[in-house]
Amino acid sequence: MSKYVDTTPTWESLIDPMILVLQNPKAPAESVGFIAAELNRLAQIVDGLPPRNNTESATYESAALVAGMAAGNNPEF
């Protein structure tokens, strides 16, 4: 009997390659569109989660993270 092994990648492992594709001016439009759709799908899922206890802090942290990524910074957690 074979054992099931889940090899689904995590969002954390996908974000850096996705950013690299989005930053690549030669990336195929199909790839960019797929990544945009996946990020929108993730946003809808996250937006549907219950709020954290400290939503003001979470909003600030998220905004800072996005601003840093847009500036080309790769945050380390």
C-alpha positions, -999 to 999 in steps of 0.1 A, spaced: 0 0 0 14 34 -9 14 63 15 -1 97 4 24 125 4 10 160 -1 34 179 -24 13 210 -27 35 241 -25 29 267 2 22 303 -6 54 312 11 74 291 -13 56 305 -43 57 342 -36 94 349 -45 92 331 -79 59 349 -86 75 382 -79 104 374 -102 80 366 -130 61 398 -125 94 418 -125 106 401 -157 97 424 -187 100 393 -210 75 372 -190 47 358 -211 14 376 -207 -2 343 -198 21 338 -168 16 373 -156 -22 369 -159 -21 336 -141 -1 351 -112 -25 381 -110 -55 358 -108 -39 337 -81 -30 367 -60 -66 380 -64 -79 346 -53 -56 346 -23 -67 381 -14 -104 370 -15 -96 341 8 -76 363 32 -103 390 32 -128 363 42 -109 354 73 -120 367 107 -102 399 118 -72 396 140 -73 411 175 -51 440 166 -64 449 131 -47 484 131 -13 467 136 -21 441 110 -31 467 84 1 487 91 23 456 88 6 445 56 9 480 40 46 482 50 52 447 36 36 455 3 54 489 0 87 472 7 80 445 -19 70 471 -45 104 489 -38 122 456 -46 129 446 -10 126 410 -1 116 409 36 129 382 58 106 367 84 
